[in-house]
Amino acid sequence: MPYDNRSDLPDQVKDTLSNVPHAQDIYKEAFNSALEEYNDESRTHATAWAAVKKKYQKDEATGDWHPKES
């Protein structure tokens, strides 16, 4: 099922990326795109997380996500 809004994302994604709404948008768009291509939910979530990790990184000390430095 594609996600129309950030509020539709799974709670785990919303909680994990709560401090970066833009990362939630990236996840949502990547998920929806991958869903059309793969039609495999597990692969689709992995693809969405990979898209987030291209632009953001997790601070292991705090668990917060931050934009990657260029």
mmCIF file of the N, C-alpha and C atoms, coordinates in Angstrom:
data_MODEL
# 
_entry.id   MODEL 
# 
loop_
_atom_site.group_PDB 
_atom_site.id 
_atom_site.type_symbol 
_atom_site.label_atom_id 
_atom_site.label_alt_id 
_atom_site.label_comp_id 
_atom_site.label_asym_id 
_atom_site.label_entity_id 
_atom_site.label_seq_id 
_atom_site.pdbx_PDB_ins_code 
_atom_site.Cartn_x 
_atom_site.Cartn_y 
_atom_site.Cartn_z 
_atom_site.occupancy 
_atom_site.B_iso_or_equiv 
_atom_site.pdbx_formal_charge 
_atom_site.auth_seq_id 
_atom_site.auth_comp_id 
_atom_site.auth_asym_id 
_atom_site.auth_atom_id 
_atom_site.pdbx_PDB_model_num 
ATOM 1   N N  . MET A 1 1  ? 0.831  -1.163 0.000  1.00 0.00 ? 1  MET A N  1 
ATOM 2   C CA . MET A 1 1  ? 0.000  0.000  0.000  1.00 0.00 ? 1  MET A CA 1 
ATOM 3   C C  . MET A 1 1  ? 0.887  1.242  0.000  1.00 0.00 ? 1  MET A C  1 
ATOM 4   N N  . PRO A 1 2  ? 0.718  2.124  -0.954 1.00 0.00 ? 2  PRO A N  1 
ATOM 5   C CA . PRO A 1 2  ? 1.513  3.358  -0.983 1.00 0.00 ? 2  PRO A CA 1 
ATOM 6   C C  . PRO A 1 2  ? 1.099  4.313  0.143  1.00 0.00 ? 2  PRO A C  1 
ATOM 7   N N  . TYR A 1 3  ? 2.019  5.178  0.494  1.00 0.00 ? 3  TYR A N  1 
ATOM 8   C CA . TYR A 1 3  ? 1.759  6.167  1.544  1.00 0.00 ? 3  TYR A CA 1 
ATOM 9   C C  . TYR A 1 3  ? 1.472  7.519  0.895  1.00 0.00 ? 3  TYR A C  1 
ATOM 10  N N  . ASP A 1 4  ? 0.349  8.122  1.256  1.00 0.00 ? 4  ASP A N  1 
ATOM 11  C CA . ASP A 1 4  ? -0.031 9.422  0.708  1.00 0.00 ? 4  ASP A CA 1 
ATOM 12  C C  . ASP A 1 4  ? 0.589  10.577 1.488  1.00 0.00 ? 4  ASP A C  1 
ATOM 13  N N  . ASN A 1 5  ? 0.725  10.401 2.799  1.00 0.00 ? 5  ASN A N  1 
ATOM 14  C CA . ASN A 1 5  ? 1.216  11.470 3.671  1.00 0.00 ? 5  ASN A CA 1 
ATOM 15  C C  . ASN A 1 5  ? 2.209  10.907 4.674  1.00 0.00 ? 5  ASN A C  1 
ATOM 16  N N  . ARG A 1 6  ? 2.989  11.794 5.281  1.00 0.00 ? 6  ARG A N  1 
ATOM 17  C CA . ARG A 1 6  ? 3.908  11.370 6.349  1.00 0.00 ? 6  ARG A CA 1 
ATOM 18  C C  . ARG A 1 6  ? 3.157  10.648 7.458  1.00 0.00 ? 6  ARG A C  1 
ATOM 19  N N  . SER A 1 7  ? 1.966  11.114 7.760  1.00 0.00 ? 7  SER A N  1 
ATOM 20  C CA . SER A 1 7  ? 1.195  10.513 8.855  1.00 0.00 ? 7  SER A CA 1 
ATOM 21  C C  . SER A 1 7  ? 0.809  9.069  8.567  1.00 0.00 ? 7  SER A C  1 
ATOM 22  N N  . ASP A 1 8  ? 0.862  8.661  7.310  1.00 0.00 ? 8  ASP A N  1 
ATOM 23  C CA . ASP A 1 8  ? 0.533  7.288  6.926  1.00 0.00 ? 8  ASP A CA 1 
ATOM 24  C C  . ASP A 1 8  ? 1.708  6.321  7.112  1.00 0.00 ? 8  ASP A C  1 
ATOM 25  N N  . LEU A 1 9  ? 2.904  6.860  7.311  1.00 0.00 ? 9  LEU A N  1 
ATOM 26  C CA . LEU A 1 9  ? 4.087  6.004  7.453  1.00 0.00 ? 9  LEU A CA 1 
ATOM 27  C C  . LEU A 1 9  ? 3.969  5.116  8.684  1.00 0.00 ? 9  LEU A C  1 
ATOM 28  N N  . PRO A 1 10 ? 4.652  3.972  8.670  1.00 0.00 ? 10 PRO A N  1 
ATOM 29  C CA . PRO A 1 10 ? 4.642  3.115  9.870  1.00 0.00 ? 10 PRO A CA 1 
ATOM 30  C C  . PRO A 1 10 ? 5.185  3.873  11.079 1.00 0.00 ? 10 PRO A C  1 
ATOM 31  N N  . ASP A 1 11 ? 4.670  3.553  12.249 1.00 0.00 ? 11 ASP A N  1 
ATOM 32  C CA . ASP A 1 11 ? 5.097  4.236  13.473 1.00 0.00 ? 11 ASP A CA 1 
ATOM 33  C C  . ASP A 1 11 ? 6.610  4.155  13.665 1.00 0.00 ? 11 ASP A C  1 
ATOM 34  N N  . GLN A 1 12 ? 7.218  3.023  13.340 1.00 0.00 ? 12 GLN A N  1 
ATOM 35  C CA . GLN A 1 12 ? 8.664  2.885  13.505 1.00 0.00 ? 12 GLN A CA 1 
ATOM 36  C C  . GLN A 1 12 ? 9.415  3.926  12.679 1.00 0.00 ? 12 GLN A C  1 
ATOM 37  N N  . VAL A 1 13 ? 8.982  4.159  11.473 1.00 0.00 ? 13 VAL A N  1 
ATOM 38  C CA . VAL A 1 13 ? 9.632  5.150  10.606 1.00 0.00 ? 13 VAL A CA 1 
ATOM 39  C C  . VAL A 1 13 ? 9.402  6.549  11.162 1.00 0.00 ? 13 VAL A C  1 
ATOM 40  N N  . LYS A 1 14 ? 8.163  6.848  11.529 1.00 0.00 ? 14 LYS A N  1 
ATOM 41  C CA . LYS A 1 14 ? 7.867  8.179  12.084 1.00 0.00 ? 14 LYS A CA 1 
ATOM 42  C C  . LYS A 1 14 ? 8.654  8.426  13.362 1.00 0.00 ? 14 LYS A C  1 
ATOM 43  N N  . ASP A 1 15 ? 8.745  7.425  14.221 1.00 0.00 ? 15 ASP A N  1 
ATOM 44  C CA . ASP A 1 15 ? 9.475  7.581  15.478 1.00 0.00 ? 15 ASP A CA 1 
ATOM 45  C C  . ASP A 1 15 ? 10.976 7.725  15.234 1.00 0.00 ? 15 ASP A C  1 
ATOM 46  N N  . THR A 1 16 ? 11.515 6.889  14.369 1.00 0.00 ? 16 THR A N  1 
ATOM 47  C CA . THR A 1 16 ? 12.950 6.909  14.097 1.00 0.00 ? 16 THR A CA 1 
ATOM 48  C C  . THR A 1 16 ? 13.377 8.217  13.446 1.00 0.00 ? 16 THR A C  1 
ATOM 49  N N  . LEU A 1 17 ? 12.556 8.741  12.556 1.00 0.00 ? 17 LEU A N  1 
ATOM 50  C CA . LEU A 1 17 ? 12.891 9.959  11.815 1.00 0.00 ? 17 LEU A CA 1 
ATOM 51  C C  . LEU A 1 17 ? 12.096 11.168 12.306 1.00 0.00 ? 17 LEU A C  1 
ATOM 52  N N  . SER A 1 18 ? 11.717 11.149 13.570 1.00 0.00 ? 18 SER A N  1 
ATOM 53  C CA . SER A 1 18 ? 10.848 12.207 14.101 1.00 0.00 ? 18 SER A CA 1 
ATOM 54  C C  . SER A 1 18 ? 11.473 13.595 14.040 1.00 0.00 ? 18 SER A C  1 
ATOM 55  N N  . ASN A 1 19 ? 12.804 13.677 14.087 1.00 0.00 ? 19 ASN A N  1 
ATOM 56  C CA . ASN A 1 19 ? 13.456 14.991 14.092 1.00 0.00 ? 19 ASN A CA 1 
ATOM 57  C C  . ASN A 1 19 ? 13.795 15.487 12.686 1.00 0.00 ? 19 ASN A C  1 
ATOM 58  N N  . VAL A 1 20 ? 13.462 14.713 11.645 1.00 0.00 ? 20 VAL A N  1 
ATOM 59  C CA . VAL A 1 20 ? 13.788 15.132 10.277 1.00 0.00 ? 20 VAL A CA 1 
ATOM 60  C C  . VAL A 1 20 ? 12.620 14.838 9.324  1.00 0.00 ? 20 VAL A C  1 
ATOM 61  N N  . PRO A 1 21 ? 11.654 15.743 9.270  1.00 0.00 ? 21 PRO A N  1 
ATOM 62  C CA . PRO A 1 21 ? 10.500 15.547 8.381  1.00 0.00 ? 21 PRO A CA 1 
ATOM 63  C C  . PRO A 1 21 ? 10.909 15.336 6.913  1.00 0.00 ? 21 PRO A C  1 
ATOM 64  N N  . HIS A 1 22 ? 11.976 16.007 6.474  1.00 0.00 ? 22 HIS A N  1 
ATOM 65  C CA . HIS A 1 22 ? 12.427 15.830 5.091  1.00 0.00 ? 22 HIS A CA 1 
ATOM 66  C C  . HIS A 1 22 ? 12.826 14.375 4.835  1.00 0.00 ? 22 HIS A C  1 
ATOM 67  N N  . ALA A 1 23 ? 13.461 13.746 5.800  1.00 0.00 ? 23 ALA A N  1 
ATOM 68  C CA . ALA A 1 23 ? 13.840 12.336 5.657  1.00 0.00 ? 23 ALA A CA 1 
ATOM 69  C C  . ALA A 1 23 ? 12.592 11.462 5.568  1.00 0.00 ? 23 ALA A C  1 
ATOM 70  N N  . GLN A 1 24 ? 11.543 11.830 6.282  1.00 0.00 ? 24 GLN A N  1 
ATOM 71  C CA . GLN A 1 24 ? 10.282 11.096 6.179  1.00 0.00 ? 24 GLN A CA 1 
ATOM 72  C C  . GLN A 1 24 ? 9.718  11.216 4.759  1.00 0.00 ? 24 GLN A C  1 
ATOM 73  N N  . ASP A 1 25 ? 9.836  12.409 4.184  1.00 0.00 ? 25 ASP A N  1 
ATOM 74  C CA . ASP A 1 25 ? 9.374  12.605 2.804  1.00 0.00 ? 25 ASP A CA 1 
ATOM 75  C C  . ASP A 1 25 ? 10.180 11.747 1.828  1.00 0.00 ? 25 ASP A C  1 
ATOM 76  N N  . ILE A 1 26 ? 11.500 11.704 2.033  1.00 0.00 ? 26 ILE A N  1 
ATOM 77  C CA . ILE A 1 26 ? 12.354 10.878 1.186  1.00 0.00 ? 26 ILE A CA 1 
ATOM 78  C C  . ILE A 1 26 ? 11.921 9.421  1.301  1.00 0.00 ? 26 ILE A C  1 
ATOM 79  N N  . TYR A 1 27 ? 11.723 8.962  2.523  1.00 0.00 ? 27 TYR A N  1 
ATOM 80  C CA . TYR A 1 27 ? 11.295 7.576  2.755  1.00 0.00 ? 27 TYR A CA 1 
ATOM 81  C C  . TYR A 1 27 ? 9.986  7.295  2.018  1.00 0.00 ? 27 TYR A C  1 
ATOM 82  N N  . LYS A 1 28 ? 9.024  8.175  2.191  1.00 0.00 ? 28 LYS A N  1 
ATOM 83  C CA . LYS A 1 28 ? 7.699  7.987  1.588  1.00 0.00 ? 28 LYS A CA 1 
ATOM 84  C C  . LYS A 1 28 ? 7.793  7.899  0.063  1.00 0.00 ? 28 LYS A C  1 
ATOM 85  N N  . GLU A 1 29 ? 8.507  8.829  -0.543 1.00 0.00 ? 29 GLU A N  1 
ATOM 86  C CA . GLU A 1 29 ? 8.613  8.848  -2.000 1.00 0.00 ? 29 GLU A CA 1 
ATOM 87  C C  . GLU A 1 29 ? 9.385  7.632  -2.518 1.00 0.00 ? 29 GLU A C  1 
ATOM 88  N N  . ALA A 1 30 ? 10.460 7.273  -1.844 1.00 0.00 ? 30 ALA A N  1 
ATOM 89  C CA . ALA A 1 30 ? 11.243 6.108  -2.265 1.00 0.00 ? 30 ALA A CA 1 
ATOM 90  C C  . ALA A 1 30 ? 10.432 4.821  -2.095 1.00 0.00 ? 30 ALA A C  1 
ATOM 91  N N  . PHE A 1 31 ? 9.714  4.722  -1.004 1.00 0.00 ? 31 PHE A N  1 
ATOM 92  C CA . PHE A 1 31 ? 8.869  3.548  -0.772 1.00 0.00 ? 31 PHE A CA 1 
ATOM 93  C C  . PHE A 1 31 ? 7.832  3.406  -1.879 1.00 0.00 ? 31 PHE A C  1 
ATOM 94  N N  . ASN A 1 32 ? 7.129  4.489  -2.164 1.00 0.00 ? 32 ASN A N  1 
ATOM 95  C CA . ASN A 1 32 ? 6.076  4.437  -3.181 1.00 0.00 ? 32 ASN A CA 1 
ATOM 96  C C  . ASN A 1 32 ? 6.633  4.070  -4.552 1.00 0.00 ? 32 ASN A C  1 
ATOM 97  N N  . SER A 1 33 ? 7.773  4.621  -4.886 1.00 0.00 ? 33 SER A N  1 
ATOM 98  C CA . SER A 1 33 ? 8.409  4.313  -6.162 1.00 0.00 ? 33 SER A CA 1 
ATOM 99  C C  . SER A 1 33 ? 8.841  2.846  -6.225 1.00 0.00 ? 33 SER A C  1 
ATOM 100 N N  . ALA A 1 34 ? 9.470  2.377  -5.160 1.00 0.00 ? 34 ALA A N  1 
ATOM 101 C CA . ALA A 1 34 ? 9.946  0.990  -5.124 1.00 0.00 ? 34 ALA A CA 1 
ATOM 102 C C  . ALA A 1 34 ? 8.778  0.006  -5.111 1.00 0.00 ? 34 ALA A C  1 
ATOM 103 N N  . LEU A 1 35 ? 7.684  0.385  -4.500 1.00 0.00 ? 35 LEU A N  1 
ATOM 104 C CA . LEU A 1 35 ? 6.518  -0.495 -4.452 1.00 0.00 ? 35 LEU A CA 1 
ATOM 105 C C  . LEU A 1 35 ? 6.000  -0.771 -5.858 1.00 0.00 ? 35 LEU A C  1 
ATOM 106 N N  . GLU A 1 36 ? 5.993  0.257  -6.677 1.00 0.00 ? 36 GLU A N  1 
ATOM 107 C CA . GLU A 1 36 ? 5.556  0.093  -8.066 1.00 0.00 ? 36 GLU A CA 1 
ATOM 108 C C  . GLU A 1 36 ? 6.507  -0.828 -8.832 1.00 0.00 ? 36 GLU A C  1 
ATOM 109 N N  . GLU A 1 37 ? 7.798  -0.710 -8.526 1.00 0.00 ? 37 GLU A N  1 
ATOM 110 C CA . GLU A 1 37 ? 8.799  -1.481 -9.258 1.00 0.00 ? 37 GLU A CA 1 
ATOM 111 C C  . GLU A 1 37 ? 8.913  -2.924 -8.782 1.00 0.00 ? 37 GLU A C  1 
ATOM 112 N N  . TYR A 1 38 ? 8.941  -3.142 -7.463 1.00 0.00 ? 38 TYR A N  1 
ATOM 113 C CA . TYR A 1 38 ? 9.244  -4.466 -6.931 1.00 0.00 ? 38 TYR A CA 1 
ATOM 114 C C  . TYR A 1 38 ? 8.021  -5.254 -6.473 1.00 0.00 ? 38 TYR A C  1 
ATOM 115 N N  . ASN A 1 39 ? 6.996  -4.567 -5.992 1.00 0.00 ? 39 ASN A N  1 
ATOM 116 C CA . ASN A 1 39 ? 5.816  -5.229 -5.437 1.00 0.00 ? 39 ASN A CA 1 
ATOM 117 C C  . ASN A 1 39 ? 6.200  -6.266 -4.375 1.00 0.00 ? 39 ASN A C  1 
ATOM 118 N N  . ASP A 1 40 ? 7.186  -5.913 -3.560 1.00 0.00 ? 40 ASP A N  1 
ATOM 119 C CA . ASP A 1 40 ? 7.689  -6.771 -2.480 1.00 0.00 ? 40 ASP A CA 1 
ATOM 120 C C  . ASP A 1 40 ? 7.933  -5.847 -1.290 1.00 0.00 ? 40 ASP A C  1 
ATOM 121 N N  . GLU A 1 41 ? 7.102  -5.958 -0.265 1.00 0.00 ? 41 GLU A N  1 
ATOM 122 C CA . GLU A 1 41 ? 7.147  -4.998 0.836  1.00 0.00 ? 41 GLU A CA 1 
ATOM 123 C C  . GLU A 1 41 ? 8.496  -4.959 1.551  1.00 0.00 ? 41 GLU A C  1 
ATOM 124 N N  . SER A 1 42 ? 9.103  -6.097 1.770  1.00 0.00 ? 42 SER A N  1 
ATOM 125 C CA . SER A 1 42 ? 10.389 -6.138 2.458  1.00 0.00 ? 42 SER A CA 1 
ATOM 126 C C  . SER A 1 42 ? 11.459 -5.397 1.651  1.00 0.00 ? 42 SER A C  1 
ATOM 127 N N  . ARG A 1 43 ? 11.519 -5.682 0.376  1.00 0.00 ? 43 ARG A N  1 
ATOM 128 C CA . ARG A 1 43 ? 12.497 -5.015 -0.504 1.00 0.00 ? 43 ARG A CA 1 
ATOM 129 C C  . ARG A 1 43 ? 12.185 -3.524 -0.617 1.00 0.00 ? 43 ARG A C  1 
ATOM 130 N N  . THR A 1 44 ? 10.919 -3.199 -0.617 1.00 0.00 ? 44 THR A N  1 
ATOM 131 C CA . THR A 1 44 ? 10.491 -1.808 -0.738 1.00 0.00 ? 44 THR A CA 1 
ATOM 132 C C  . THR A 1 44 ? 10.931 -0.990 0.477  1.00 0.00 ? 44 THR A C  1 
ATOM 133 N N  . HIS A 1 45 ? 10.765 -1.539 1.685  1.00 0.00 ? 45 HIS A N  1 
ATOM 134 C CA . HIS A 1 45 ? 11.217 -0.829 2.884  1.00 0.00 ? 45 HIS A CA 1 
ATOM 135 C C  . HIS A 1 45 ? 12.744 -0.682 2.873  1.00 0.00 ? 45 HIS A C  1 
ATOM 136 N N  . ALA A 1 46 ? 13.459 -1.704 2.463  1.00 0.00 ? 46 ALA A N  1 
ATOM 137 C CA . ALA A 1 46 ? 14.921 -1.629 2.394  1.00 0.00 ? 46 ALA A CA 1 
ATOM 138 C C  . ALA A 1 46 ? 15.365 -0.547 1.415  1.00 0.00 ? 46 ALA A C  1 
ATOM 139 N N  . THR A 1 47 ? 14.679 -0.442 0.304  1.00 0.00 ? 47 THR A N  1 
ATOM 140 C CA . THR A 1 47 ? 14.995 0.585  -0.694 1.00 0.00 ? 47 THR A CA 1 
ATOM 141 C C  . THR A 1 47 ? 14.727 1.977  -0.131 1.00 0.00 ? 47 THR A C  1 
ATOM 142 N N  . ALA A 1 48 ? 13.635 2.124  0.596  1.00 0.00 ? 48 ALA A N  1 
ATOM 143 C CA . ALA A 1 48 ? 13.297 3.426  1.184  1.00 0.00 ? 48 ALA A CA 1 
ATOM 144 C C  . ALA A 1 48 ? 14.345 3.846  2.210  1.00 0.00 ? 48 ALA A C  1 
ATOM 145 N N  . TRP A 1 49 ? 14.789 2.897  3.060  1.00 0.00 ? 49 TRP A N  1 
ATOM 146 C CA . TRP A 1 49 ? 15.832 3.230  4.043  1.00 0.00 ? 49 TRP A CA 1 
ATOM 147 C C  . TRP A 1 49 ? 17.144 3.588  3.343  1.00 0.00 ? 49 TRP A C  1 
ATOM 148 N N  . ALA A 1 50 ? 17.464 2.903  2.271  1.00 0.00 ? 50 ALA A N  1 
ATOM 149 C CA . ALA A 1 50 ? 18.691 3.211  1.522  1.00 0.00 ? 50 ALA A CA 1 
ATOM 150 C C  . ALA A 1 50 ? 18.639 4.633  0.972  1.00 0.00 ? 50 ALA A C  1 
ATOM 151 N N  . ALA A 1 51 ? 17.464 5.049  0.518  1.00 0.00 ? 51 ALA A N  1 
ATOM 152 C CA . ALA A 1 51 ? 17.310 6.421  0.003  1.00 0.00 ? 51 ALA A CA 1 
ATOM 153 C C  . ALA A 1 51 ? 17.525 7.443  1.110  1.00 0.00 ? 51 ALA A C  1 
ATOM 154 N N  . VAL A 1 52 ? 16.994 7.174  2.295  1.00 0.00 ? 52 VAL A N  1 
ATOM 155 C CA . VAL A 1 52 ? 17.193 8.078  3.436  1.00 0.00 ? 52 VAL A CA 1 
ATOM 156 C C  . VAL A 1 52 ? 18.683 8.164  3.772  1.00 0.00 ? 52 VAL A C  1 
ATOM 157 N N  . LYS A 1 53 ? 19.360 7.022  3.770  1.00 0.00 ? 53 LYS A N  1 
ATOM 158 C CA . LYS A 1 53 ? 20.772 6.970  4.171  1.00 0.00 ? 53 LYS A CA 1 
ATOM 159 C C  . LYS A 1 53 ? 21.698 7.635  3.164  1.00 0.00 ? 53 LYS A C  1 
ATOM 160 N N  . LYS A 1 54 ? 21.223 7.931  1.977  1.00 0.00 ? 54 LYS A N  1 
ATOM 161 C CA . LYS A 1 54 ? 22.031 8.683  1.008  1.00 0.00 ? 54 LYS A CA 1 
ATOM 162 C C  . LYS A 1 54 ? 22.174 10.137 1.441  1.00 0.00 ? 54 LYS A C  1 
ATOM 163 N N  . LYS A 1 55 ? 21.164 10.659 2.113  1.00 0.00 ? 55 LYS A N  1 
ATOM 164 C CA . LYS A 1 55 ? 21.147 12.084 2.504  1.00 0.00 ? 55 LYS A CA 1 
ATOM 165 C C  . LYS A 1 55 ? 21.328 12.311 3.996  1.00 0.00 ? 55 LYS A C  1 
ATOM 166 N N  . TYR A 1 56 ? 21.024 11.298 4.795  1.00 0.00 ? 56 TYR A N  1 
ATOM 167 C CA . TYR A 1 56 ? 21.057 11.450 6.253  1.00 0.00 ? 56 TYR A CA 1 
ATOM 168 C C  . TYR A 1 56 ? 21.878 10.341 6.891  1.00 0.00 ? 56 TYR A C  1 
ATOM 169 N N  . GLN A 1 57 ? 22.408 10.652 8.062  1.00 0.00 ? 57 GLN A N  1 
ATOM 170 C CA . GLN A 1 57 ? 23.131 9.638  8.827  1.00 0.00 ? 57 GLN A CA 1 
ATOM 171 C C  . GLN A 1 57 ? 22.655 9.675  10.268 1.00 0.00 ? 57 GLN A C  1 
ATOM 172 N N  . LYS A 1 58 ? 22.734 8.523  10.901 1.00 0.00 ? 58 LYS A N  1 
ATOM 173 C CA . LYS A 1 58 ? 22.279 8.398  12.281 1.00 0.00 ? 58 LYS A CA 1 
ATOM 174 C C  . LYS A 1 58 ? 23.442 8.645  13.233 1.00 0.00 ? 58 LYS A C  1 
ATOM 175 N N  . ASP A 1 59 ? 23.216 9.487  14.217 1.00 0.00 ? 59 ASP A N  1 
ATOM 176 C CA . ASP A 1 59 ? 24.191 9.703  15.280 1.00 0.00 ? 59 ASP A CA 1 
ATOM 177 C C  . ASP A 1 59 ? 24.046 8.543  16.251 1.00 0.00 ? 59 ASP A C  1 
ATOM 178 N N  . GLU A 1 60 ? 25.044 7.690  16.297 1.00 0.00 ? 60 GLU A N  1 
ATOM 179 C CA . GLU A 1 60 ? 24.957 6.483  17.128 1.00 0.00 ? 60 GLU A CA 1 
ATOM 180 C C  . GLU A 1 60 ? 24.837 6.810  18.613 1.00 0.00 ? 60 GLU A C  1 
ATOM 181 N N  . ALA A 1 61 ? 25.371 7.949  19.040 1.00 0.00 ? 61 ALA A N  1 
ATOM 182 C CA . ALA A 1 61 ? 25.317 8.324  20.453 1.00 0.00 ? 61 ALA A CA 1 
ATOM 183 C C  . ALA A 1 61 ? 23.907 8.732  20.884 1.00 0.00 ? 61 ALA A C  1 
ATOM 184 N N  . THR A 1 62 ? 23.220 9.476  20.019 1.00 0.00 ? 62 THR A N  1 
ATOM 185 C CA . THR A 1 62 ? 21.908 10.003 20.391 1.00 0.00 ? 62 THR A CA 1 
ATOM 186 C C  . THR A 1 62 ? 20.751 9.276  19.703 1.00 0.00 ? 62 THR A C  1 
ATOM 187 N N  . GLY A 1 63 ? 21.044 8.627  18.592 1.00 0.00 ? 63 GLY A N  1 
ATOM 188 C CA . GLY A 1 63 ? 20.000 7.979  17.814 1.00 0.00 ? 63 GLY A CA 1 
ATOM 189 C C  . GLY A 1 63 ? 19.282 8.926  16.870 1.00 0.00 ? 63 GLY A C  1 
ATOM 190 N N  . ASP A 1 64 ? 19.662 10.207 16.884 1.00 0.00 ? 64 ASP A N  1 
ATOM 191 C CA . ASP A 1 64 ? 19.044 11.196 15.995 1.00 0.00 ? 64 ASP A CA 1 
ATOM 192 C C  . ASP A 1 64 ? 19.656 11.109 14.601 1.00 0.00 ? 64 ASP A C  1 
ATOM 193 N N  . TRP A 1 65 ? 18.868 11.481 13.613 1.00 0.00 ? 65 TRP A N  1 
ATOM 194 C CA . TRP A 1 65 ? 19.323 11.513 12.232 1.00 0.00 ? 65 TRP A CA 1 
ATOM 195 C C  . TRP A 1 65 ? 19.635 12.949 11.844 1.00 0.00 ? 65 TRP A C  1 
ATOM 196 N N  . HIS A 1 66 ? 20.725 13.123 11.100 1.00 0.00 ? 66 HIS A N  1 
ATOM 197 C CA . HIS A 1 66 ? 21.184 14.443 10.683 1.00 0.00 ? 66 HIS A CA 1 
ATOM 198 C C  . HIS A 1 66 ? 21.572 14.409 9.203  1.00 0.00 ? 66 HIS A C  1 
ATOM 199 N N  . PRO A 1 67 ? 21.441 15.545 8.502  1.00 0.00 ? 67 PRO A N  1 
ATOM 200 C CA . PRO A 1 67 ? 21.896 15.572 7.111  1.00 0.00 ? 67 PRO A CA 1 
ATOM 201 C C  . PRO A 1 67 ? 23.383 15.236 7.032  1.00 0.00 ? 67 PRO A C  1 
ATOM 202 N N  . LYS A 1 68 ? 23.745 14.515 5.990  1.00 0.00 ? 68 LYS A N  1 
ATOM 203 C CA . LYS A 1 68 ? 25.161 14.221 5.771  1.00 0.00 ? 68 LYS A CA 1 
ATOM 204 C C  . LYS A 1 68 ? 25.861 15.492 5.314  1.00 0.00 ? 68 LYS A C  1 
ATOM 205 N N  . GLU A 1 69 ? 27.099 15.623 5.716  1.00 0.00 ? 69 GLU A N  1 
ATOM 206 C CA . GLU A 1 69 ? 27.898 16.758 5.280  1.00 0.00 ? 69 GLU A CA 1 
ATOM 207 C C  . GLU A 1 69 ? 28.371 16.493 3.856  1.00 0.00 ? 69 GLU A C  1 
ATOM 208 N N  . SER A 1 70 ? 28.360 17.499 3.038  1.00 0.00 ? 70 SER A N  1 
ATOM 209 C CA . SER A 1 70 ? 28.766 17.352 1.631  1.00 0.00 ? 70 SER A CA 1 
ATOM 210 C C  . SER A 1 70 ? 30.255 17.195 1.477  1.00 0.00 ? 70 SER A C  1 
# 
